[in-house]
Amino acid sequence: MDQEREKFLNLREKPARVTVEEAAWILRCAAHDIPILVSNGLLKPLGHPADNATKFFAYDTLQELKHDIKWLARFTDAVSEHWKFKNARKSENTGRFSTPGESDRSGKSAMQRA
């Protein structure tokens, strides 16, 4: 655990609102999982921030959510589905066209096959 994270988690009095990174520390997930939760409606930032604005979350809400087993299951499913979809799209796009240095299953590059 890095020092900043450890220092935050050990604060005697927690802040009322936290950043995306701090929210991830509280929920014990990666910071890139937080936007997935927001886009799936499982987590709501405070106020009405613009799409490109810094998002803040209520500390007390995060504390409640991390103890809600049903919410944690939905969180896990949403993140899982997100990466499943992203990886499927990535695998669809690979292998369509071979570049000159790329090899096929036979081990021959596109230049050797030509």
N, C-alpha and C positions, 0 to 999 in steps of 0.2 A: 504494500500500500504506500503510495507516495505521501510525503509529509503534509502537503496542502490538504489532501483528502482526509488524512488521519486527524489533522488539526480541526478541520470543519466538523467531522463526525463526533469529535470529543468536546465541542463547544458546550459550555454550561447552559447558556441561553442561546437557543437557535434563532436565526432571523425569521421574520414573518414571511418574506418572499425569497425565493432562491432561483438561481440561473439554471439553464439546461444541464450544465455539467454537475452542479450540486444536486439537482433533482435525480440525475442518474446515480450519483453516489448514494442517495437516500434509498432509492429503489434497487440498488445493487445491480445495475445494468449498464450498458454502454451508452455514452452520450448520443450516439447516432440512433439509438432505439427511441429516444424521446420524440423526435418528429414523427415517427411511425405511430406512436400512441396518440399524438395530437391529430394526425390526419385520419385516424380511425375513430376519433371521437371518444377515446378512452381517457384522455387527459386534456384539460382545458387550461390554457394560459390565463393569467390574470388580465383583466381589462379587455381591450380590443386592439391588440398590436397589429401593425401592418405585417404583411407576409415576410418582409425582409428586416423587420425590427427584432431586437433582442426580446426573448420571451422570458417571463418570470412566472413562477408557480408558487402556490401557497404551501408553506411547509406543513401546516396542520393537515391539509388535504392529502398530501403525499404520505404522511404518517398513517392516516386512516386507510388509504388504499393499499399500503404495503402489508396490512393485516387482513385484507379482504381476499379470501381464497378464491372466490368466484371471479373477482376482478383480475387477480393474478393469472388465472387460467385463460381469461380473455386476452390479457396482455401477452402471454406466452404464445397463444394461437396467432395473434395479429403479427407479432414479430416473425414467427415461423412462416406464416403465409407470405409475408412481404419478401423474405429472402428466398423462399421457394420460387416465387414468381420472378424475382430478379435473376436468379440463377438459371431458370428455364429460358428466359429471354436471352441471356448471355450464351447459353449452349446452342440456341437456335441460330444465333448470328455467327458462331464459330464454325468453321468447316465448309462454309458455302463457297468461298473463293480462296484459292491458295496463292500466297505471295511467292515471289521467286525463290526465297530461301527456305520456305516452309516445306516440310516433308509430309507425305501421306502415310498410310498404314504400312505400305511395303518398305518404307524407309527411303524412298526416292523423292527428291525434291521436285518441284514443278519444272525446273530447268532440265533435270535428268529425264523426266517423263516426256518432254517435248522433242 
